[in-house]
Amino acid sequence: MNDQKQGLQTKEEAPKTVQGAPIVTSPWKRLLAKKWVFPAAYMAAAAIILTFMWVYQDVGKKAATKDLGLKVTNESTVDKSKTPDALAVSTKAESMQWPVKDMKELTTSLPFYDTKASNEVRQAAMIVYGDTLTPHVGVDLQKPDGGTFDVFAALSGKVTAVEQNPVVGNLVEITHSNGLVTVYQSLGEVSVAKNADVKKGDVIAKAGRNELEKEEGIHLHFEVRQGAGGPALNPETLISAN
């Protein structure tokens, strides 16, 4: 009897199940059962590690530049117009020269009329033409033997006039970028044309004769003016000796 009772108690204590009832499983077990879980978890872990590495490197870079006193500039925000390669190359302003090969081979037959010069110098710089006495507004150069010589551009520029004048002879006018205008008169053969670009030292003509200063024979009359038709300037104050 006791054995039968124990058997009945054992049967009664056994868990009771209901046929057709769903088996309850853990959500984690269901998730881990998916085939894509482990690859996704691997990628997420890799992304986290890379993020930490980038943050660490950025912190290290900022610390290093702070210690070294360096300035880090984002290349994409650099104004390339301010870089040395993009800056315009500044060049030294071109200096004016005498319009001859060597001033030592020539003499000044008629100087520039300078109002600040002595009375004697001013008298020597006057031109008599007919009954008119006129101040000389240029410098006349000639060879001691009276021969001709090459005439050079005193400064780079554009030829703005080539004329044949009955009084001053053949004339060439060159306008320069600095606003000055050089005038070459009493020319013989002219080798440039109007609107031509010339460089400093280019041969533009040969020295010749003119009616206004016919007593000088073959010579070059050279003027420097402040703009076309502007006041005449003393070339000696603008040109270094050469």
Sequence and secondary structure as in RCSB ss.txt:
>XXXX:A:sequence
MNDQKQGLQTKEEAPKTVQGAPIVTSPWKRLLAKKWVFPAAYMAAAAIILTFMWVYQDVGKKAATKDLGLKVTNE
STVDKSKTPDALAVSTKAESMQWPVKDMKELTTSLPFYDTKASNEVRQAAMIVYGDTLTPHVGVDLQKPDGGTFD
VFAALSGKVTAVEQNPVVGNLVEITHSNGLVTVYQSLGEVSVAKNADVKKGDVIAKAGRNELEKEEGIHLHFEVR
QGAGGPALNPETLISAN
>XXXX:A:secstr
 HHHHHHHHHHHHS    TT      HHHHHHTSTTHHHHHHHHHHHHHHHHHHHHHHHHHHHHHHHHT     G
GG  GGGSTTTS           SSS GGG EEEE    TTS HHHHHHTEEEETTEEEE  SEEEE TT    E
EE SS EEEEEEEEETTTEEEEEEE TTSEEEEEEEEEEE   TT EE TT EEEEEB  STTGGG SBEEEEEE
ESTT  EE GGGTS   
